[in-house]
Amino acid sequence: MGNVAATEFKARCLEFMDRVAEGHETYVITKRGRPVAKLVRADPPEGQSPFGCMADEMEIVGDLQPPLWTEEQWKAFEHVRTEQGKAWDREWRSHGTVSGKRSRGHARRPRR
């Protein structure tokens, strides 16, 4: 904390204010050797909540994440899965299991 005469402070006021703002310095302003004022950094403004602080600040243009598959690829995938499900169902009905091996104690169903 430094002491500064009022006449010097008057001549270099902006410089002292910059020093206080940047370096957190404090100055006591004196008149005829007696302290009359103190120059300190102002309290920081109360912070806003981070929620909503960026509202209306950006614009989304297009898809952020494009689809991984095209519509045709999805239809082909669904077709394969449907056929696979039918094959598993047929195997379950004929063998009693999907692995191709007969379960122990499971009787084979007669075909219709």
DRENPA-3360 file (N, C-alpha, C; in nm, 2 decimals, always signed):
BEGIN
1 = MGNVAATE = +0.09/-0.12/+0.00/+0.00/+0.00/+0.00/+0.09/+0.12/+0.00 ~ +0.07/+0.21/-0.10/+0.15/+0.33/-0.11/+0.07/+0.46/-0.08 ~ +0.15/+0.55/-0.03/+0.09/+0.68/+0.00/+0.12/+0.77/-0.12 ~ +0.02/+0.85/-0.16/+0.03/+0.94/-0.28/-0.03/+1.07/-0.24 ~ +0.05/+1.18/-0.27/+0.00/+1.31/-0.24/-0.11/+1.34/-0.33 ~ -0.21/+1.43/-0.29/-0.32/+1.46/-0.37/-0.29/+1.52/-0.50 ~ -0.18/+1.61/-0.50/-0.14/+1.67/-0.63/-0.09/+1.57/-0.73 ~ -0.01/+1.47/-0.68/+0.04/+1.37/-0.77/-0.07/+1.28/-0.82;
9 = FKARCLEF = -0.17/+1.25/-0.73/-0.28/+1.16/-0.77/-0.36/+1.24/-0.87 ~ -0.38/+1.37/-0.86/-0.46/+1.45/-0.95/-0.39/+1.44/-1.09 ~ -0.26/+1.45/-1.09/-0.19/+1.45/-1.22/-0.19/+1.31/-1.29 ~ -0.18/+1.20/-1.21/-0.16/+1.07/-1.26/-0.28/+0.98/-1.22 ~ -0.40/+1.03/-1.21/-0.51/+0.95/-1.16/-0.54/+0.83/-1.24 ~ -0.54/+0.84/-1.38/-0.58/+0.72/-1.46/-0.47/+0.61/-1.45 ~ -0.34/+0.65/-1.43/-0.24/+0.55/-1.42/-0.25/+0.48/-1.29 ~ -0.29/+0.55/-1.18/-0.31/+0.48/-1.05/-0.43/+0.39/-1.06;
17 = MDRVAEGH = -0.53/+0.43/-1.13/-0.65/+0.35/-1.14/-0.62/+0.22/-1.22 ~ -0.54/+0.23/-1.32/-0.50/+0.11/-1.40/-0.42/+0.01/-1.31 ~ -0.32/+0.07/-1.23/-0.24/-0.02/-1.14/-0.33/-0.09/-1.04 ~ -0.43/-0.02/-0.99/-0.52/-0.08/-0.89/-0.60/-0.20/-0.96 ~ -0.65/-0.17/-1.08/-0.73/-0.27/-1.15/-0.65/-0.39/-1.19 ~ -0.53/-0.37/-1.23/-0.45/-0.48/-1.28/-0.37/-0.56/-1.17 ~ -0.32/-0.48/-1.08/-0.23/-0.54/-0.98/-0.28/-0.55/-0.84 ~ -0.40/-0.52/-0.82/-0.47/-0.53/-0.69/-0.39/-0.44/-0.59;
25 = ETYVITKR = -0.33/-0.33/-0.63/-0.26/-0.24/-0.54/-0.36/-0.15/-0.48 ~ -0.32/-0.10/-0.36/-0.40/+0.00/-0.29/-0.32/+0.12/-0.26 ~ -0.38/+0.24/-0.28/-0.31/+0.37/-0.25/-0.39/+0.45/-0.15 ~ -0.32/+0.51/-0.06/-0.38/+0.61/+0.03/-0.34/+0.75/-0.02 ~ -0.44/+0.83/-0.04/-0.43/+0.96/-0.10/-0.42/+1.06/+0.02 ~ -0.31/+1.13/+0.03/-0.29/+1.22/+0.14/-0.30/+1.37/+0.10 ~ -0.33/+1.45/+0.20/-0.34/+1.59/+0.17/-0.27/+1.65/+0.29 ~ -0.15/+1.72/+0.26/-0.07/+1.78/+0.36/-0.02/+1.67/+0.46;
33 = GRPVAKLV = +0.01/+1.55/+0.41/+0.06/+1.44/+0.49/-0.04/+1.36/+0.57 ~ -0.17/+1.40/+0.56/-0.27/+1.32/+0.64/-0.35/+1.25/+0.54 ~ -0.38/+1.12/+0.57/-0.47/+1.04/+0.48/-0.61/+1.09/+0.47 ~ -0.66/+1.10/+0.35/-0.80/+1.15/+0.33/-0.88/+1.05/+0.25 ~ -0.82/+0.97/+0.17/-0.90/+0.88/+0.09/-0.81/+0.75/+0.06 ~ -0.88/+0.65/+0.02/-0.81/+0.52/-0.01/-0.86/+0.48/-0.15 ~ -0.77/+0.44/-0.24/-0.80/+0.39/-0.37/-0.78/+0.24/-0.37 ~ -0.89/+0.17/-0.38/-0.88/+0.02/-0.38/-0.96/-0.03/-0.49;
41 = RADPPEGQ = -0.94/-0.16/-0.53/-1.01/-0.22/-0.63/-1.16/-0.24/-0.59 ~ -1.25/-0.22/-0.69/-1.39/-0.23/-0.66/-1.42/-0.38/-0.65 ~ -1.53/-0.41/-0.58/-1.57/-0.55/-0.57/-1.61/-0.60/-0.71 ~ -1.58/-0.72/-0.74/-1.62/-0.77/-0.87/-1.78/-0.78/-0.87 ~ -1.83/-0.76/-0.99/-1.98/-0.77/-1.00/-2.03/-0.91/-0.97 ~ -2.14/-0.92/-0.91/-2.20/-1.05/-0.87/-2.22/-1.13/-1.00 ~ -2.17/-1.25/-1.00/-2.18/-1.33/-1.12/-2.32/-1.38/-1.15 ~ -2.34/-1.40/-1.28/-2.47/-1.45/-1.32/-2.47/-1.60/-1.31;
49 = SPFGCMAD = -2.58/-1.66/-1.31/-2.59/-1.80/-1.31/-2.54/-1.85/-1.45 ~ -2.46/-1.96/-1.45/-2.42/-2.01/-1.58/-2.53/-2.07/-1.67 ~ -2.64/-2.10/-1.60/-2.75/-2.16/-1.68/-2.83/-2.05/-1.75 ~ -2.83/-2.06/-1.88/-2.91/-1.96/-1.96/-2.82/-1.84/-2.00 ~ -2.70/-1.84/-1.96/-2.62/-1.72/-1.99/-2.59/-1.71/-2.14 ~ -2.59/-1.82/-2.21/-2.56/-1.82/-2.36/-2.69/-1.82/-2.44 ~ -2.81/-1.80/-2.38/-2.93/-1.80/-2.46/-2.93/-1.70/-2.57 ~ -2.97/-1.75/-2.69/-2.98/-1.66/-2.81/-2.84/-1.62/-2.86;
57 = EMEIVGDL = -2.74/-1.69/-2.82/-2.60/-1.65/-2.86/-2.55/-1.74/-2.98 ~ -2.62/-1.85/-3.01/-2.57/-1.93/-3.12/-2.69/-1.98/-3.20 ~ -2.65/-2.03/-3.32/-2.75/-2.08/-3.41/-2.70/-2.21/-3.46 ~ -2.79/-2.31/-3.46/-2.76/-2.45/-3.51/-2.80/-2.45/-3.66 ~ -2.70/-2.48/-3.74/-2.73/-2.49/-3.88/-2.70/-2.63/-3.93 ~ -2.81/-2.70/-3.96/-2.80/-2.84/-4.01/-2.79/-2.94/-3.89 ~ -2.76/-3.07/-3.93/-2.75/-3.17/-3.83/-2.62/-3.16/-3.76 ~ -2.62/-3.17/-3.63/-2.49/-3.18/-3.56/-2.43/-3.32/-3.57;
65 = QPPLWTEE = -2.51/-3.42/-3.58/-2.47/-3.56/-3.60/-2.55/-3.62/-3.71 ~ -2.50/-3.64/-3.83/-2.58/-3.70/-3.93/-2.61/-3.84/-3.90 ~ -2.72/-3.90/-3.96/-2.75/-4.04/-3.94/-2.64/-4.13/-3.99 ~ -2.62/-4.24/-3.92/-2.51/-4.33/-3.95/-2.54/-4.41/-4.08 ~ -2.67/-4.44/-4.09/-2.71/-4.53/-4.20/-2.82/-4.45/-4.28 ~ -2.82/-4.48/-4.41/-2.92/-4.42/-4.50/-3.05/-4.50/-4.48 ~ -3.16/-4.45/-4.54/-3.29/-4.52/-4.52/-3.28/-4.66/-4.59 ~ -3.21/-4.67/-4.70/-3.20/-4.80/-4.76/-3.13/-4.90/-4.68;
73 = QWKAFEHV = -3.02/-4.85/-4.61/-2.94/-4.94/-4.52/-3.03/-4.99/-4.40 ~ -3.11/-4.90/-4.35/-3.20/-4.94/-4.24/-3.30/-5.04/-4.28 ~ -3.36/-5.03/-4.40/-3.45/-5.12/-4.45/-3.39/-5.26/-4.47 ~ -3.26/-5.26/-4.53/-3.19/-5.38/-4.55/-3.16/-5.45/-4.42 ~ -3.12/-5.37/-4.32/-3.09/-5.43/-4.18/-3.22/-5.49/-4.12 ~ -3.33/-5.42/-4.13/-3.46/-5.47/-4.08/-3.50/-5.60/-4.15 ~ -3.48/-5.61/-4.28/-3.51/-5.73/-4.35/-3.43/-5.85/-4.31 ~ -3.29/-5.82/-4.29/-3.20/-5.93/-4.25/-3.24/-5.98/-4.11;
81 = RTEQGKAW = -3.27/-5.88/-4.01/-3.31/-5.92/-3.88/-3.45/-5.99/-3.88 ~ -3.54/-5.96/-3.96/-3.67/-6.03/-3.97/-3.64/-6.17/-4.01 ~ -3.56/-6.19/-4.12/-3.54/-6.32/-4.17/-3.46/-6.40/-4.07 ~ -3.37/-6.34/-4.00/-3.30/-6.41/-3.89/-3.39/-6.46/-3.78 ~ -3.48/-6.37/-3.74/-3.58/-6.41/-3.64/-3.67/-6.52/-3.68 ~ -3.71/-6.52/-3.81/-3.79/-6.64/-3.86/-3.71/-6.77/-3.86 ~ -3.58/-6.76/-3.90/-3.50/-6.88/-3.90/-3.48/-6.93/-3.76 ~ -3.46/-6.84/-3.66/-3.45/-6.89/-3.52/-3.57/-6.95/-3.47;
89 = DREWRSHG = -3.69/-6.89/-3.51/-3.81/-6.95/-3.47/-3.83/-7.09/-3.53 ~ -3.80/-7.11/-3.65/-3.81/-7.24/-3.72/-3.72/-7.34/-3.65 ~ -3.59/-7.29/-3.61/-3.50/-7.38/-3.55/-3.55/-7.42/-3.41 ~ -3.61/-7.32/-3.34/-3.66/-7.35/-3.20/-3.77/-7.45/-3.21 ~ -3.86/-7.43/-3.31/-3.97/-7.52/-3.32/-3.93/-7.66/-3.36 ~ -3.82/-7.68/-3.44/-3.78/-7.81/-3.48/-3.68/-7.87/-3.39 ~ -3.59/-7.80/-3.33/-3.49/-7.86/-3.24/-3.51/-7.83/-3.09 ~ -3.59/-7.73/-3.06/-3.60/-7.69/-2.92/-3.49/-7.60/-2.87;
97 = TVSGKRSR = -3.41/-7.56/-2.96/-3.30/-7.47/-2.92/-3.26/-7.39/-3.04 ~ -3.19/-7.28/-3.02/-3.15/-7.20/-3.13/-3.00/-7.23/-3.17 ~ -2.93/-7.30/-3.08/-2.79/-7.32/-3.11/-2.77/-7.44/-3.20 ~ -2.87/-7.51/-3.24/-2.86/-7.63/-3.33/-2.84/-7.76/-3.25 ~ -2.82/-7.75/-3.12/-2.81/-7.87/-3.04/-2.94/-7.89/-2.96 ~ -2.98/-8.01/-2.95/-3.10/-8.04/-2.88/-3.08/-8.03/-2.73 ~ -3.17/-7.97/-2.66/-3.16/-7.95/-2.51/-3.18/-8.08/-2.45 ~ -3.12/-8.11/-2.33/-3.14/-8.23/-2.26/-3.28/-8.23/-2.20;
105 = GHARRPRR = -3.35/-8.34/-2.22/-3.48/-8.36/-2.16/-3.59/-8.29/-2.24 ~ -3.55/-8.24/-2.35/-3.65/-8.17/-2.43/-3.70/-8.26/-2.55 ~ -3.82/-8.29/-2.55/-3.87/-8.38/-2.65/-3.89/-8.30/-2.78 ~ -3.86/-8.37/-2.89/-3.88/-8.31/-3.02/-4.03/-8.30/-3.05 ~ -4.06/-8.19/-3.10/-4.20/-8.17/-3.14/-4.23/-8.23/-3.28 ~ -4.34/-8.29/-3.29/-4.37/-8.36/-3.42/-4.41/-8.25/-3.52 ~ -4.37/-8.27/-3.64/-4.41/-8.18/-3.75/-4.55/-8.19/-3.79 ~ -4.61/-8.09/-3.83/-4.75/-8.09/-3.87/-4.77/-8.12/-4.01;
% end
